[in-house]
Amino acid sequence: MTEQQLRGVLMKKGEPVDRALKRLKTKLDTEGILEEMRRRRAFESPTQRKIRKQRTAPKRNKVRWRYVSPAQEAKAEEASTQA
């Protein structure tokens, strides 16, 4: 049987429901599910999509280059000196 990724939280014994809901909302927000759901509610024109992608590009690049290995750094430096 295939393993599915279920998004949810397990309630701890004696934990209030509102606290479990807050944990679930935080988890969904960090995974970007809520944002995607809001985005898919209405039609997005190609121009709006381009603007949205440009707006989120710095965040994606920051995460992408957060951990740079010495080999990657040397390769990037070599490429910049050749260009």
C-alpha positions as CSV (number, residue, x, y, z in Angstrom):
1,M,0.0,0.0,0.0
2,T,1.4,3.4,-0.9
3,E,2.2,5.8,2.0
4,Q,0.3,9.0,1.8
5,Q,1.3,12.3,3.4
6,L,-1.4,13.2,5.8
7,R,-1.3,16.7,7.1
8,G,-2.7,16.8,10.5
9,V,-1.8,17.0,14.2
10,L,-2.3,14.5,16.9
11,M,-4.1,15.9,20.0
12,K,-2.3,15.3,23.2
13,K,-4.2,14.1,26.2
14,G,-6.0,17.0,27.9
15,E,-5.0,19.5,25.2
16,P,-7.6,22.1,24.3
17,V,-9.0,21.8,20.7
18,D,-8.2,25.5,20.0
19,R,-4.5,24.9,20.7
20,A,-4.5,21.8,18.4
21,L,-6.1,23.9,15.7
22,K,-3.5,26.6,16.1
23,R,-0.7,24.0,15.7
24,L,-2.5,22.7,12.6
25,K,-2.8,26.2,11.1
26,T,0.8,26.9,11.8
27,K,1.9,23.7,10.2
28,L,-0.2,24.4,7.1
29,D,1.0,27.9,6.9
30,T,4.7,26.9,7.0
31,E,4.1,24.4,4.2
32,G,2.4,27.1,2.1
33,I,-0.8,25.1,1.8
34,L,-3.1,28.0,3.0
35,E,-1.5,30.5,0.5
36,E,-1.9,28.0,-2.3
37,M,-5.5,27.4,-1.4
38,R,-6.2,31.2,-1.4
39,R,-4.4,31.6,-4.7
40,R,-6.4,28.8,-6.4
41,R,-9.8,30.2,-5.3
42,A,-9.9,32.7,-8.2
43,F,-8.5,33.0,-11.7
44,E,-5.0,34.4,-11.9
45,S,-4.0,36.1,-15.1
46,P,-0.6,35.5,-16.6
47,T,0.5,39.0,-15.7
48,Q,-0.6,38.5,-12.0
49,R,1.2,35.2,-11.9
50,K,4.4,36.9,-13.2
51,I,4.2,39.6,-10.6
52,R,3.6,37.1,-7.8
53,K,6.6,35.0,-8.9
54,Q,8.8,38.1,-9.0
55,R,7.6,39.1,-5.6
56,T,8.5,35.6,-4.1
57,A,11.8,35.1,-6.0
58,P,14.0,36.8,-3.4
59,K,12.6,34.5,-0.7
60,R,13.2,31.4,-2.8
61,N,16.8,32.4,-3.6
62,K,17.5,33.2,0.0
63,V,16.5,29.7,1.0
64,R,18.3,28.1,-2.0
65,W,21.6,29.8,-1.1
66,R,21.4,29.5,2.6
67,Y,23.8,26.5,2.8
68,V,26.6,26.9,0.3
69,S,29.3,24.2,0.3
70,P,32.9,25.2,-0.3
71,A,32.7,23.4,-3.7
72,Q,29.6,25.4,-4.7
73,E,31.3,28.6,-3.6
74,A,34.4,27.9,-5.6
75,K,32.4,27.0,-8.7
76,A,30.4,30.2,-8.4
77,E,33.5,32.3,-8.0
78,E,35.1,30.6,-11.0
79,A,32.1,31.3,-13.1
80,S,32.0,34.9,-12.1
81,T,35.6,35.4,-13.0
82,Q,35.1,33.9,-16.5
83,A,32.1,36.0,-17.3
